[in-house]
Amino acid sequence: MRSILYFIREALSNSKKNFGTTFGAVVTIFLSLLVIGIFMVGSILVNHLVEGVESEVNIQFFLNDDAAEEDISEIQVYITNLPDVASVTFISKEEALERFKEMSTADIVDQLEGNPLPASLSIELKNPEQVKSIAEQIKKHSKFNSVAEKPEKPDDSLAFGQQVIDKLFAFANATRLVCIVLVVMLIFVALVFINNTIRLAILARRKEIAIMRLVGASNGFIRGPFVMEGALQALVGAGLAILVVWGLSAQFVPQIGSAFSFLQLKYDGSELWLVYALLLVVGLIIGLFGSVWAMRRYLKV
C-alpha cells in the first residue's frame, strides 16, 4: 500500500514538473478516446436505424389501370405463396389517393387532376433480407408484364426499401473506415506524447534513480512511478472523453430518436455503459503501453 501511495505521489510530482508535455499527452488521449466513443455511439445508432428500416421494409407492386382482375388475382395468389412473404394486400386507386391525401398538404392535393395514382399490391415480408429475391421472383411470373404499371421498366413497378438499407450500410462502412484511420493516427500521437513525458521524467530523476540502484532498490520500485504517471494521464484523458460522450449522447440521441420516431428506434442508452468501459480500458492500455515503451528505451534497470 505504501509503495502505491509513493508511486502516486511521485507520478503527480513528475506531472507538475513537466506540465506542458503532461497536458499534451492528456489532451491527445482525450481526443483519441473521444473519436472512438463518438464512433461507437454512432455505430450503435446506425445499427438500430438499419433494424428499424428493415422492420418497415415491404414491396409495393404498382398495377396497370387496364390490368384484368383475374390476372391480378392470379399473381396475388402466387406472391402470397412465396416462402418469405407474410401477406399481400390489394390497394385500389381510391385507397391510394386517400392515403396520399392523409400524408400530403392541401396545396399538393389541390394540384391533382383526377386520380393519377395506380392501384397496387402491398407485400409484407417475413424476412426483409430476402426483398430483392422476392422482387426478382415476382418479375419472372408470366402475368407480370400484363399487370405491371410499367412492364417495359420492371424496377419502376416494384418499390421497396432495400435501397435505403444499402445506403445506410455504405455510409456506416465509409464512416467506420475514416474513423479507424483517424483513431490509429491519434493513438500513435498519444503514445508519442506519453513517451516524451516519461522520458523527461526519467531524465529529471536520473540522479535519484542512480542512488536507488546503489542502495539496492528493485526494478519494480524504480519503474513504478513512471508506470503510474502514464496510467494517471490515461485515466484523466479517458474520464474527460467519457464525460463529453455522455454529454453529447444526452443532448443528441433523444433528438435522433424523435427525428426517426416513425422507425420506432429501439435505443434505451444501456449500451453506453459498454462504451464507457471500453474507453476506460483502451485509455489504460495506451497509458501503460506508452510508459513501458519509454522505459524500455530510456530506463535501463
NUNUKE-943645 format. One record per residue (C-alpha): residue in three letters; x, z negated, y negated. Coordinates in steps of 0.1 Angstrom, whole numbers, padded with zeros to 4 digits, always signed. Layout:
residues N
alaXZY...
//
This chain:
residues 301
met+0000+0000+0000arg+0029-0009-0024ser+0045+0024-0016ile+0013+0043-0025leu+0010+0024-0058tyr+0046+0032-0065phe+0041+0069-0058ile+0011+0070-0082arg+0030+0052-0110glu+0059+0075-0107ala+0037+0106-0105leu+0019+0095-0137ser+0052+0088-0154asn+0066+0122-0145ser+0034+0139-0156lys+0037+0123-0191lys+0074+0132-0194asn+0066+0169-0185phe+0031+0171-0201gly+0034+0208-0210thr+0041+0220-0175thr+0017+0195-0160phe-0011+0207-0183gly-0003+0243-0174ala-0005+0235-0137val-0038+0216-0141val-0054+0244-0161thr-0042+0271-0137ile-0056+0252-0107phe-0088+0246-0126leu-0092+0284-0134ser-0084+0294-0098leu-0109+0270-0083leu-0135+0279-0109val-0133+0315-0100ile-0135+0306-0063gly-0165+0283-0070ile-0184+0309-0090phe-0177+0335-0064met-0190+0312-0036val-0222+0303-0055gly-0227+0340-0064ser-0223+0349-0027ile-0249+0323-0016leu-0274+0336-0042val-0268+0373-0033asn-0274+0364+0004his-0306+0346-0004leu-0317+0376-0026val-0310+0400+0002glu-0330+0378+0026gly-0358+0378+0000val-0357+0416-0004glu-0357+0420+0034ser-0388+0399+0038glu-0406+0422+0013val-0394+0455+0029asn-0422+0478+0040ile-0427+0515+0042gln-0452+0534+0020phe-0462+0567+0036phe-0478+0588+0009leu-0505+0612+0022asn-0517+0647+0011asp-0551+0647-0005asp-0561+0676+0018ala-0550+0659+0050ala-0575+0658+0078glu-0589+0624+0087glu-0582+0629+0124asp-0546+0638+0117ile-0542+0606+0096ser-0558+0586+0123glu-0535+0601+0150ile-0503+0594+0131gln-0515+0559+0121val-0520+0550+0158tyr-0486+0564+0166ile-0469+0543+0139thr-0488+0512+0149asn-0475+0515+0185leu-0438+0517+0174pro-0419+0486+0187asp-0407+0473+0153val-0440+0478+0134ala-0462+0448+0127ser-0492+0465+0111val-0503+0497+0094thr-0529+0496+0066phe-0547+0527+0051ile-0548+0525+0013ser-0572+0550-0002lys-0567+0568-0036glu-0592+0545-0052glu-0575+0513-0039ala-0541+0527-0050leu-0555+0532-0085glu-0569+0497-0087arg-0536+0482-0076phe-0518+0503-0102lys-0542+0491-0129glu-0536+0454-0119met-0498+0459-0123ser-0497+0481-0154thr-0505+0476-0191ala-0537+0490-0206asp-0517+0516-0226ile-0503+0532-0195val-0537+0531-0177asp-0554+0548-0207gln-0530+0577-0205leu-0540+0586-0169glu-0562+0616-0164gly-0584+0611-0133asn-0566+0596-0103pro-0531+0611-0098leu-0522+0586-0071pro-0522+0596-0034ala-0536+0577-0005ser-0510+0561+0017leu-0503+0541+0048ser-0487+0507+0041ile-0464+0499+0071glu-0453+0462+0076leu-0422+0457+0098lys-0412+0431+0123asn-0375+0438+0118pro-0366+0451+0083glu-0332+0462+0095gln-0350+0490+0115val-0367+0505+0085lys-0345+0537+0085ser-0350+0542+0122ile-0388+0538+0118ala-0389+0563+0089glu-0370+0588+0110gln-0394+0584+0139ile-0423+0590+0115lys-0408+0622+0102lys-0404+0635+0137his-0441+0633+0145ser-0458+0666+0150lys-0485+0657+0124phe-0461+0646+0097asn-0460+0679+0078ser-0498+0682+0078val-0504+0648+0063ala-0474+0640+0042glu-0478+0644+0004lys-0446+0664+0001pro-0437+0678+0035glu-0410+0700+0020lys-0393+0668+0008pro-0399+0642+0036asp-0379+0615+0019asp-0402+0617-0011ser-0432+0610+0011leu-0417+0578+0026ala-0407+0550+0002phe-0391+0518+0014gly-0368+0491+0000gln-0337+0497+0022gln-0321+0514-0008val-0323+0482-0028ile-0307+0462+0000asp-0279+0488+0004lys-0272+0485-0034leu-0271+0447-0032phe-0247+0447-0003ala-0225+0473-0021phe-0225+0451-0052ala-0217+0420-0032asn-0188+0437-0014ala-0173+0450-0046thr-0176+0416-0063arg-0161+0400-0033leu-0130+0423-0034val-0124+0418-0071cys-0128+0380-0068ile-0104+0379-0038val-0077+0398-0057leu-0082+0376-0088val-0082+0344-0068val-0050+0353-0050met-0033+0360-0083leu-0044+0328-0099ile-0034+0307-0068phe+0001+0322-0069val+0004+0314-0106ala-0008+0278-0099leu+0018+0275-0072val+0045+0287-0097phe+0034+0261-0123ile+0034+0233-0098asn+0068+0244-0085asn+0082+0243-0121thr+0066+0209-0128ile+0081+0193-0097arg+0114+0210-0104leu+0116+0195-0138ala+0106+0161-0124ile+0134+0163-0098leu+0160+0173-0125ala+0148+0144-0148arg+0153+0119-0119arg+0184+0133-0103lys+0205+0102-0111glu+0178+0078-0098ile+0175+0099-0067ala+0212+0098-0061ile+0211+0059-0064met+0182+0058-0039arg+0203+0078-0015leu+0232+0054-0018val+0211+0023-0011gly+0195+0040+0019ala+0161+0049+0007ser+0141+0071+0032asn+0134+0107+0026gly+0097+0099+0026phe+0102+0073-0001ile+0121+0097-0023arg+0097+0126-0018gly+0065+0106-0021pro+0062+0106-0060phe+0066+0144-0061val+0040+0150-0034met+0017+0125-0052glu+0023+0144-0085gly+0012+0177-0070ala-0018+0161-0054leu-0029+0144-0086gln-0026+0177-0106ala-0047+0194-0079leu-0074+0167-0079val-0077+0168-0117gly-0080+0206-0116ala-0105+0206-0087gly-0125+0179-0104leu-0128+0199-0136ala-0137+0231-0116ile-0164+0212-0097leu-0179+0198-0130val-0180+0233-0146val-0195+0249-0114trp-0221+0221-0112gly-0230+0226-0149leu-0232+0264-0146ser-0253+0261-0114ala-0277+0236-0130gln-0281+0259-0160phe-0284+0294-0145val-0295+0291-0109pro-0331+0279-0118gln-0333+0308-0142ile-0322+0333-0115gly-0348+0317-0092ser-0375+0322-0118ala-0364+0358-0125phe-0367+0367-0088ser-0398+0345-0081phe-0416+0375-0065leu-0389+0374-0037gln-0396+0337-0030leu-0359+0329-0034lys-0353+0300-0010tyr-0324+0281-0026asp-0326+0243-0029gly-0290+0237-0040ser-0279+0218-0009glu-0252+0244-0002leu-0235+0234-0034trp-0221+0203-0017leu-0202+0225+0007val-0189+0245-0023tyr-0177+0213-0039ala-0160+0201-0007leu-0142+0234-0002leu-0130+0234-0038leu-0115+0199-0034val-0098+0209-0001val-0084+0241-0015gly-0072+0223-0046leu-0053+0197-0025ile-0038+0224-0003ile-0025+0242-0035gly-0011+0210-0049leu+0006+0198-0017phe+0020+0232-0008gly+0034+0237-0043ser+0051+0203-0042val+0066+0209-0007trp+0077+0244-0018ala+0096+0229-0048met+0111+0200-0028arg+0125+0224-0002arg+0142+0244-0030tyr+0154+0217-0053leu+0154+0183-0034lys+0180+0182-0006val+0172+0149+0012
//
